[in-house]
Amino acid sequence: MKRKLYKSSKNKKLAGVCGGLAEYLNIDVTVVRLIWAILSLFYGSGIIIYIICALVIPDDNIIDM
């Protein structure tokens, strides 16, 4: 079965990008959020990348169709 990356509607704080990435990688969503926050603090482009991901990655409600 082929896995696809979707924004999560269950593990959602802002747009569901970190939740979807955590579900795709099968790890805890808190770990993904912490890594994203730390990398954003050091490299500064995390917010822009998050916005781009939120616009590009499809919602997971497409799966129900």
C-alpha positions in Angstrom: 0.0 0.0 0.0 1.4 3.4 -1.0 1.4 6.1 1.6 0.7 9.7 0.8 1.2 12.9 2.7 -1.9 14.8 3.8 -2.6 17.6 6.3 -4.1 16.1 9.4 -7.6 17.1 10.6 -7.2 15.1 13.9 -3.8 16.4 15.0 -4.3 20.0 14.0 -3.1 23.2 15.7 -2.8 25.6 12.8 -3.1 24.0 9.4 -2.4 20.3 10.2 1.0 20.2 8.5 3.0 18.8 11.4 0.2 16.4 12.3 0.1 15.1 8.7 3.9 14.7 8.6 3.8 12.8 11.9 1.1 10.5 10.6 3.1 9.9 7.4 6.3 9.2 9.3 4.5 7.2 12.0 6.0 9.2 14.9 4.5 11.4 17.7 3.2 14.7 16.5 4.8 16.5 19.5 8.3 15.4 18.3 7.6 16.8 14.8 6.3 20.1 16.3 9.4 20.4 18.6 11.8 19.7 15.7 10.0 22.2 13.5 10.1 24.9 16.2 13.8 24.4 16.9 14.7 24.4 13.3 12.6 27.5 12.7 14.4 29.3 15.6 17.9 28.5 14.2 17.2 28.9 10.5 14.3 31.3 10.4 12.6 30.0 7.3 10.3 27.5 9.1 7.3 29.8 9.0 7.6 30.4 5.3 8.1 26.7 4.6 5.0 25.9 6.9 2.8 28.3 4.9 4.0 26.8 1.6 3.3 23.3 2.9 -0.1 24.4 4.2 -1.0 25.6 0.7 0.5 22.7 -1.3 -0.3 19.6 0.8 -3.9 18.4 0.3 -6.3 17.9 3.2 -6.9 14.3 4.5 -10.7 14.5 3.9 -9.9 13.6 0.3 -9.2 10.0 1.6 -12.9 9.6 2.5 -14.1 10.1 -1.1 
